[in-house]
């Protein structure tokens, strides 16, 4: 049970007192009025204030209940209002509902009847508020204006995505895993005329054929073992919106044929059903595979490829747009550090810039998340970054000159790595794959010092 703010308008003092005591016992905040004019004045003066429910008696001294209801709904079209009437008729209840009442109470009513109705409406308000907040957060997360980049390569893809969003064409997004294909897909949706409808995502590679088919097309009760009820599929759930098919290159030939029908005929049949349903959904697909090669190899239907490939967007890998590494790293630091102010040191940034990023943006996000956890003294330094970042930077062992002893070769190599890491002992030991204490001992033994 959730508490709420409730206005009561009733000319009868005893009735108001009874309502107040009943609802206060449930934790609700009550404000009472004996006349409709006082209620309307309060609503006008506190325009921004949320009122979960207004209870109005239909017989007031200064205004009729129906007129008060109409004026409340003009001020606040979404406001929940419940008229109360001791001389109620079916016709009166119907007229009140036509004017925007959400329910109707006949006096006398029990405390249980009142509390049940109020609880239902307060819970509805809470769910609506949470849904609104969730949608706002999703829009904020995928807002095209919030996408972070500096590189020309990503900007070209981003601008093209916004440009083609207005059309209803199917779009194929290609690129390595973790490059930000979902961000591009969401940019297309939220820049399109469908932006007030749902944007749904499914990873085609993560599900078996049976489960993927059920998730896409839905199923009827008894369609297969475990289908204990009818379930709507994502194509139906995304009605009027956009469905993002991630890793489309991994679906089976059978599902490819069924998906082709949806794209061509704008219709589908749920699993286990014989009833054809219409599909009003915009498809955006993505893959990390080379689909033309998959078509040539016979792994992907050519006709489906051309249906999906009305417009193709190629998202560049992170290593091809190093300008985006720093702003993305700062974005992830803010995301995971919250209010804590963390600074990325120059040495750490240089290490991020020099790494090849096989996992692209997703890998960068994971590394920054761990670095935030390990951060010390308000800084993310080289010590908080994983050793793998230096794996593709390891300097090869210098070729020994004739007559050099093993000790001299080792000295030369340790000195070279120590210098290239900016004289960072922990990073040097990680590259050399030796313990920190061993490195200290060898630096002292070979008289290797930081250059000044």
C-alpha positions in Angstrom: 0.0 0.0 0.0 1.3 3.5 -0.9 0.2 6.8 0.6 -0.9 9.7 -1.5 -2.2 13.3 -1.4 -6.0 13.5 -1.5 -8.4 16.5 -1.7 -11.9 16.1 -0.3 -14.7 18.5 -1.1 -17.9 17.9 0.9 -20.3 20.5 2.5 -21.2 18.1 5.3 -18.8 18.4 8.2 -19.5 14.9 9.6 -19.0 13.4 6.2 -15.6 15.2 5.7 -14.5 14.1 9.2 -15.3 10.5 8.6 -13.5 10.5 5.2 -10.4 12.2 6.8 -10.2 9.7 9.7 -10.6 6.7 7.4 -8.0 7.8 4.9 -5.5 9.2 7.5 -5.4 5.7 9.1 -4.1 4.5 5.8 -1.3 7.1 5.8 -2.7 9.5 3.2 -2.3 13.3 3.3 -5.7 15.0 3.4 -6.8 18.5 2.5 -10.5 19.3 2.9 -12.9 21.9 1.4 -16.5 22.7 2.2 -17.1 24.5 -1.1 -16.1 23.8 -4.8 -14.7 27.3 -5.2 -12.2 26.7 -2.5 -11.0 23.5 -4.2 -10.7 25.2 -7.6 -8.7 28.1 -6.0 -6.3 25.6 -4.4 -5.8 23.8 -7.7 -5.1 27.0 -9.5 -2.7 28.4 -6.8 -0.8 25.1 -6.6 -0.7 24.3 -10.3 2.5 22.3 -10.1 1.5 20.3 -7.1 0.6 16.6 -7.6 -2.8 15.5 -6.2 -3.3 11.8 -6.4 -7.1 11.9 -6.0 -10.0 14.3 -5.5 -13.2 13.2 -3.9 -16.1 15.5 -4.5 -19.7 15.4 -3.2 -22.2 15.9 -6.0 -24.3 18.3 -3.9 -22.4 21.4 -2.9 -23.8 24.8 -1.9 -22.0 26.9 -4.5 -21.6 24.7 -7.6 -23.0 21.5 -8.9 -20.9 18.4 -8.7 -20.9 17.9 -12.5 -19.9 21.5 -13.2 -17.1 21.2 -10.6 -16.0 17.9 -12.2 -15.8 19.6 -15.7 -13.8 22.6 -14.3 -11.3 20.3 -12.5 -10.8 18.3 -15.7 -10.2 21.5 -17.7 -7.6 22.6 -15.2 -6.0 19.1 -15.0 -7.1 16.7 -17.8 -5.3 13.7 -16.2 -6.6 14.3 -12.7 -8.3 11.3 -10.9 -11.7 12.5 -9.6 -14.3 10.4 -7.8 -17.8 11.9 -7.4 -19.7 10.8 -4.2 -23.6 10.9 -4.2 -26.1 9.9 -1.6 -28.9 9.9 -4.2 -27.1 8.2 -7.0 -28.7 6.9 -10.1 -27.2 5.0 -13.0 -27.8 8.0 -15.3 -25.9 10.2 -12.9 -23.0 7.8 -12.7 -22.8 7.5 -16.5 -22.9 11.3 -16.9 -20.1 11.7 -14.4 -18.0 9.1 -16.2 -18.6 10.9 -19.5 -17.2 14.1 -17.9 -14.0 12.4 -16.9 -14.7 10.7 -13.5 -12.5 7.7 -13.0 -15.1 6.0 -10.7 -18.2 6.7 -8.7 -19.1 6.2 -5.0 -22.6 5.8 -3.7 -23.2 7.0 -0.1 -23.1 5.4 2.4 -20.1 3.3 1.5 -17.9 1.2 3.8 -14.3 2.0 4.8 -13.3 -1.1 3.0 -14.9 0.0 -0.3 -13.3 3.4 0.0 -9.8 2.2 0.9 -9.9 -0.5 -1.9 -10.8 2.1 -4.5 -8.3 4.7 -3.3 -5.5 2.1 -3.0 -6.1 1.0 -6.6 -5.9 4.6 -7.9 -2.8 5.5 -5.9 -1.0 2.3 -7.1 -2.0 3.3 -10.7 -0.5 6.7 -10.2 2.7 5.2 -8.9 3.0 2.8 -11.8 2.3 5.6 -14.3 5.0 7.8 -12.6 7.5 5.0 -12.6 6.8 4.2 -16.2 7.2 7.9 -17.1 10.5 8.1 -15.3 11.7 4.9 -16.9 10.8 6.2 -20.4 12.6 9.5 -19.6 15.7 7.6 -18.5 15.6 5.5 -21.7 15.2 8.6 -23.8 18.0 10.3 -21.9 20.3 7.3 -22.4 19.5 7.0 -26.1 19.0 10.7 -26.8 20.8 11.4 -30.1 22.1 14.7 -28.7 23.8 12.9 -25.8 25.9 10.5 -28.0 29.6 11.2 -27.2 32.1 11.3 -30.1 34.8 13.5 -31.6 35.9 11.4 -34.6 35.0 12.2 -38.1 34.4 8.5 -38.9 31.7 8.1 -36.2 30.2 11.5 -37.0 29.6 10.5 -40.6 27.7 7.3 -39.5 25.8 9.2 -36.8 24.7 12.0 -39.2 23.6 9.5 -41.8 21.6 7.6 -39.2 19.7 10.7 -38.3 19.2 11.5 -42.0 17.7 8.2 -43.0 15.6 8.0 -39.7 12.7 9.9 -41.3 12.2 7.2 -43.9 10.5 3.9 -43.1 13.3 1.9 -44.8 14.9 -1.1 -43.2 18.4 -0.4 -42.1 21.4 -2.8 -41.7 24.2 -1.7 -39.3 27.5 -3.5 -39.7 30.5 -3.4 -37.5 32.6 -5.3 -35.0 31.0 -6.3 -31.6 31.0 -3.5 -29.1 31.4 -0.6 -31.5 28.0 1.0 -30.6 25.6 -0.5 -33.1 22.7 -0.3 -30.6 23.4 3.4 -30.1 23.1 4.0 -33.8 19.9 1.9 -33.9 18.4 3.9 -31.0 19.5 7.2 -32.8 17.5 6.1 -35.8 14.4 5.3 -33.7 14.5 8.5 -31.6 15.1 10.7 -34.7 12.2 9.1 -36.5 8.4 9.8 -36.6 8.1 6.6 -34.5 10.0 8.1 -31.5 6.9 8.2 -29.3 6.5 4.4 -29.6 8.5 1.5 -28.3 12.1 0.7 -29.2 12.7 -3.0 -28.5 15.9 -5.0 -28.8 16.6 -8.7 -29.2 20.0 -10.5 -29.5 19.4 -13.1 -32.1 22.7 -14.9 -31.2 21.7 -15.4 -27.6 18.6 -17.6 -28.1 17.9 -21.0 -29.5 15.8 -21.2 -32.7 12.6 -22.2 -30.8 12.9 -19.5 -28.2 13.9 -16.9 -30.7 10.9 -17.7 -32.9 8.6 -17.5 -29.9 10.1 -14.2 -28.8 9.7 -12.6 -32.2 6.3 -13.9 -33.4 4.7 -14.9 -30.1 2.8 -18.1 -29.5 -0.6 -19.5 -28.5 -1.3 -21.8 -25.6 -0.1 -25.3 -26.2 2.0 -24.4 -29.2 4.9 -26.4 -27.7 5.9 -28.0 -24.4 5.9 -25.4 -21.7 3.6 -23.0 -23.6 1.0 -22.7 -20.8 -0.5 -19.5 -22.1 -0.6 -17.2 -25.1 2.2 -14.7 -25.4 2.7 -11.7 -27.6 5.9 -11.5 -29.6 8.2 -8.6 -29.9 6.9 -7.8 -33.4 3.5 -7.3 -31.9 4.8 -5.5 -28.8 6.8 -3.1 -31.0 3.6 -2.1 -32.9 4.1 1.4 -34.4 7.7 1.5 -33.1 11.1 0.0 -33.9 12.5 -3.5 -33.4 16.3 -3.8 -33.3 17.5 -7.3 -34.4 21.0 -7.5 -33.1 23.4 -10.2 -34.6 20.9 -10.9 -37.4 23.6 -12.9 -39.2 23.2 -15.8 -36.6 19.6 -16.7 -37.3 18.7 -20.1 -38.9 17.5 -20.4 -42.5 14.0 -21.3 -41.3 13.7 -18.2 -39.3 15.2 -16.2 -42.1 12.3 -17.3 -44.4 9.7 -16.3 -41.7 11.3 -12.9 -41.1 11.4 -12.3 -44.9 7.6 -12.7 -45.0 7.2 -10.0 -42.3 9.4 -7.6 -44.2 7.7 -8.3 -47.6 4.1 -8.8 -46.6 3.9 -6.9 -43.3 2.3 -9.8 -41.6 3.2 -12.8 -39.4 1.7 -15.9 -37.8 2.3 -16.6 -34.1 3.8 -20.1 -33.3 1.0 -22.7 -33.1 -1.6 -20.3 -34.6 -3.2 -20.2 -38.0 -4.4 -16.6 -37.7 -2.4 -14.0 -39.7 -1.6 -10.8 -37.9 -0.5 -7.5 -39.4 2.9 -6.0 -38.5 3.4 -2.2 -38.3 7.0 -2.1 -37.1 10.3 -0.7 -38.5 13.2 -3.1 -38.5 16.8 -2.1 -37.8 19.2 -5.0 -38.0 22.9 -5.3 -37.0 25.6 -7.9 -37.4 29.3 -8.3 -36.8 29.6 -10.7 -39.7 30.3 -9.9 -43.3 26.8 -10.6 -44.7 27.8 -10.4 -48.4 30.3 -13.2 -47.7 27.7 -15.1 -45.7 25.3 -14.8 -48.7 28.0 -16.0 -51.1 28.7 -18.9 -48.8 25.0 -19.9 -48.7 24.6 -19.1 -45.0 22.3 -16.2 -45.4 19.4 -15.7 -47.8 20.1 -13.2 -50.5 16.5 -11.9 -50.7 16.5 -11.3 -47.0 19.8 -9.5 -47.2 18.5 -7.1 -49.8 15.3 -6.5 -47.8 17.3 -5.6 -44.7 20.0 -3.8 -46.7 18.0 -0.8 -48.0 20.4 1.4 -46.2 23.7 0.2 -44.8 25.7 1.9 -42.0 29.2 0.8 -41.2 30.3 1.6 -37.7 34.1 2.0 -37.4 36.0 0.1 -34.8 37.3 2.1 -31.8 40.9 1.6 -32.9 40.0 3.4 -36.1 38.7 6.4 -34.2 41.1 7.0 -31.3 39.8 10.6 -30.8 36.7 9.0 -29.2 38.6 7.1 -26.5 39.1 10.1 -24.1 35.5 11.4 -24.2 34.1 7.9 -23.9 36.4 7.2 -20.9 35.3 10.4 -19.2 31.7 9.4 -19.9 32.1 6.0 -18.3 34.0 7.5 -15.3 31.1 9.8 -14.6 28.7 6.9 -15.0 30.4 4.6 -12.6 31.9 7.1 -10.1 28.7 9.0 -9.6 29.3 12.1 -7.5 32.9 11.0 -6.8 35.3 13.1 -8.8 37.9 11.0 -10.4 40.7 12.2 -12.6 42.3 10.1 -15.4 46.0 10.6 -15.3 48.0 11.4 -18.4 49.9 8.2 -18.2 46.7 6.2 -17.9 45.2 8.1 -20.9 48.2 7.4 -23.0 47.9 3.7 -22.3 44.3 3.8 -23.3 45.1 5.6 -26.5 47.9 3.1 -27.4 45.8 0.0 -26.9 44.2 -1.8 -29.9 40.8 -2.3 -28.4 39.7 -5.7 -29.8 36.5 -5.5 -27.7 35.8 -1.9 -28.8 33.7 0.5 -26.7 32.2 -2.3 -24.6 35.7 -3.3 -23.5 36.6 0.3 -22.7 33.5 0.5 -20.6 34.3 -2.6 -18.7 37.9 -1.5 -18.0 36.8 1.9 -16.8 34.3 0.3 -14.5 37.0 -1.8 -12.8 39.4 1.1 -12.7 36.8 3.2 -10.9 36.5 0.5 -8.3 40.3 0.3 -7.9 40.8 4.1 -8.0 43.1 5.5 -5.3 43.4 9.1 -4.1 40.8 10.4 -6.5 42.9 9.2 -9.6 42.8 6.5 -12.1 46.4 5.7 -12.9 48.2 3.1 -14.8 48.2 0.8 -11.8 44.4 0.6 -12.0 44.4 -0.6 -15.6 44.7 -4.2 -16.6 48.1 -5.6 -17.7 46.6 -6.7 -21.1 46.6 -3.1 -22.2 50.4 -3.3 -22.5 50.4 -6.8 -24.1 50.6 -5.4 -27.7 53.1 -2.7 -26.6 55.8 -5.0 -25.3 59.1 -4.0 -26.8 61.0 -6.9 -28.3 64.2 -8.0 -26.6 67.0 -6.0 -28.2 69.4 -8.1 -30.2 72.6 -8.7 -28.1 75.8 -7.3 -29.5 78.7 -9.6 -29.9 80.5 -10.2 -26.7 77.6 -9.0 -24.4 77.0 -11.1 -21.3 73.5 -12.3 -20.3 73.6 -9.9 -17.4 74.3 -7.0 -19.8 71.4 -8.0 -22.1 69.0 -8.3 -19.2 70.1 -4.9 -17.9 69.5 -3.3 -21.3 66.0 -4.8 -21.7 64.9 -3.9 -18.2 66.2 -0.4 -18.6 64.3 0.0 -21.9 61.0 -1.2 -20.6 61.4 0.9 -17.4 62.0 4.0 -19.5 59.1 3.3 -21.9 56.6 2.9 -19.0 57.5 6.3 -17.8 59.5 4.6 -14.9 56.4 3.0 -13.6 57.5 0.1 -11.5 54.3 -1.8 -11.3 53.7 -1.6 -15.0 57.3 -2.6 -15.7 57.0 -5.6 -13.6 53.8 -6.6 -15.3 55.3 -6.4 -18.7 58.4 -8.3 -17.6 56.2 -10.8 -15.9 58.2 -10.7 -12.7 57.3 -9.8 -9.1 57.6 -6.1 -8.0 60.2 -7.1 -5.4 62.2 -8.9 -8.0 62.2 -5.8 -10.2 63.3 -3.6 -7.2 66.2 -6.0 -6.6 67.3 -6.0 -10.3 67.0 -2.2 -10.5 69.3 -1.9 -7.5 71.6 -4.7 -8.8 72.0 -3.2 -12.3 72.1 0.4 -11.0 69.1 1.3 -13.2 67.7 4.7 -12.2 65.1 7.1 -13.4 66.5 9.7 -15.8 66.2 13.2 -14.7 
